[in-house]
Amino acid sequence: MMHTTVGWHVELEFMEDDQHTRAVALVRLPDGSEVRAHGRASRHRVDANQPRVGEEIAGARALNELAMQLLTKAHEEIDAASGRTSHPIHV
C-alpha cells in the first residue's frame, strides 16, 4: 500500500506595542487556498511587560480561530460532495 505524505506550513506573525499584541496565523493548503485568522491579547496596566506571554495568548487565539475555520471549510466540502448536510464535526 502506498502512503502520501502531505505537509502544511503555518505562519504566525505578531505586531506589538506596550499594551497589545496582535497575531495573524496563515496556512497554505495543498490545493493553493489560504486560510487566515487573527488573535489579540491585552496586557493589564499592573502586569509586568512580558511580550512572550502576549505572543503566546494572541498566537493561541489565532490558531484556535484557524482551527475553527478549517473545520467549517471541511464541513462545507463534505456537504458539497455529498449533497446533504453533514453531522457536526466536534473539536
C-alpha positions in Angstrom: 0.0 0.0 0.0 1.3 3.4 -0.9 1.1 6.4 1.5 1.2 10.0 0.6 2.8 12.5 2.9 1.3 16.0 3.0 2.7 18.9 4.9 1.1 22.1 5.9 3.2 25.1 6.9 1.6 27.5 9.4 2.9 31.0 9.7 2.4 33.3 12.7 3.2 37.0 12.6 3.0 39.3 15.6 2.5 43.1 16.0 3.1 44.5 19.4 3.1 47.7 21.4 3.4 48.2 25.2 -0.2 47.1 25.9 -1.4 45.0 23.0 -0.3 42.0 20.9 -1.9 41.0 17.6 -1.3 37.8 15.8 -2.0 36.6 12.3 -2.0 32.9 11.5 -1.8 31.7 7.9 -1.9 28.2 6.5 -1.4 27.5 2.8 -3.2 24.3 1.8 -2.0 21.9 -0.9 -4.9 23.0 -3.2 -3.4 26.5 -3.2 -6.1 28.0 -1.0 -5.1 30.0 2.1 -6.9 30.3 5.5 -6.0 33.3 7.7 -7.0 34.0 11.2 -6.4 36.7 13.9 -5.8 36.7 17.6 -5.4 39.5 20.2 -4.0 39.9 23.7 -4.0 42.9 26.0 -1.8 43.5 29.0 -3.4 44.9 32.1 -1.6 48.0 33.2 -0.5 46.5 36.5 1.0 43.4 34.9 4.7 43.2 34.0 5.7 43.7 30.4 6.2 40.2 29.1 6.0 40.2 25.3 6.4 36.4 25.0 3.2 35.9 27.1 1.2 38.3 24.9 2.5 36.4 21.8 1.5 33.0 23.3 -2.0 34.2 24.1 -2.6 36.1 20.8 -1.0 33.2 18.9 -3.1 30.6 20.6 -6.3 32.6 19.9 -5.3 33.0 16.2 -4.6 29.2 15.9 -7.9 28.4 17.6 -9.7 30.6 15.1 -7.7 29.0 12.3 -8.8 25.6 13.5 -12.4 26.6 13.6 -12.2 28.0 10.0 -10.6 24.7 8.8 -13.4 22.7 10.4 -16.0 24.9 8.7 -14.2 24.5 5.4 -14.2 20.8 5.8 -17.9 20.8 6.6 -18.7 22.8 3.5 -16.6 20.4 1.3 -18.3 17.4 2.8 -21.8 18.9 2.2 -20.9 19.9 -1.4 -19.6 16.5 -2.2 -22.5 14.6 -0.6 -25.3 16.9 -1.5 -26.6 16.8 2.1 -25.9 18.5 5.4 -23.2 16.6 7.3 -23.1 15.9 11.0 -21.2 18.4 13.1 -17.5 18.0 13.5 -16.6 18.3 17.1 -13.3 19.6 18.4 
